[in-house]
Amino acid sequence: MSDPITSLRDQTDILRRALEQWANRATAVDEATAKQAASTAVDAIDALLRDLYLLRGRLVQEMRHADGADRRRVA
């Protein structure tokens, strides 16, 4: 599995480029390229959501672990 933070950066860049292509669809040479850009943007959004969910889970786990370590130090 790839690092979610690295993947977030990569997918954000892909999303940015795809949305730029989609936004310029009126001047695109062919309609298929613009439609492919929209599909790429949707795929990047899906990947971002997946990576955010993984990152959230990792952070929650680290927070719980840190809370447990703090309790052990107090006791």
C-alpha positions in Angstrom: 0.0 0.0 0.0 1.3 3.4 -0.8 1.8 6.2 1.6 -1.6 8.1 1.9 0.1 11.5 2.2 2.2 11.0 -1.0 -0.9 9.6 -2.7 -2.9 12.7 -1.6 -0.3 15.0 -3.2 -0.2 12.9 -6.4 -4.0 12.7 -6.7 -4.5 16.4 -6.0 -2.1 17.2 -8.9 -4.0 14.8 -11.2 -7.3 16.3 -10.1 -6.0 19.9 -10.7 -4.8 19.1 -14.2 -8.0 17.2 -15.1 -10.2 20.0 -13.9 -8.2 22.5 -15.9 -8.8 20.4 -19.0 -12.5 20.1 -18.2 -12.8 23.8 -17.6 -11.3 24.5 -21.0 -13.5 22.0 -22.8 -15.1 24.7 -24.9 -11.7 25.2 -26.6 -10.7 21.6 -26.7 -9.8 20.1 -30.1 -12.0 17.0 -29.4 -14.9 16.4 -27.1 -13.6 12.9 -26.1 -10.5 14.4 -24.5 -12.6 16.7 -22.3 -14.8 13.8 -21.3 -11.8 11.7 -20.4 -10.5 14.6 -18.3 -13.8 14.7 -16.4 -13.6 10.9 -15.9 -10.0 11.3 -14.6 -11.2 14.0 -12.2 -13.8 11.7 -10.8 -11.3 8.9 -10.4 -8.9 11.3 -8.6 -11.6 12.4 -6.3 -12.4 8.8 -5.4 -8.8 8.1 -4.8 -8.5 11.2 -2.6 -11.5 10.2 -0.5 -10.0 6.7 -0.1 -6.6 8.2 1.0 -8.3 10.7 3.3 -10.2 7.8 5.0 -7.0 5.8 5.4 -5.2 8.8 6.8 -8.0 9.5 9.2 -8.0 6.0 10.4 -4.2 6.1 11.0 -4.5 9.4 12.8 -7.3 8.2 15.1 -5.2 5.1 15.9 -2.2 7.2 16.7 -4.3 9.4 18.9 -5.7 6.4 20.8 -2.2 5.0 21.2 -0.9 8.3 22.5 -3.8 8.6 25.0 -3.0 5.1 26.3 0.7 6.0 26.7 -0.3 9.2 28.6 -2.5 7.2 30.9 0.3 4.7 31.6 2.7 7.5 32.5 0.2 9.0 35.0 -0.6 5.7 36.8 
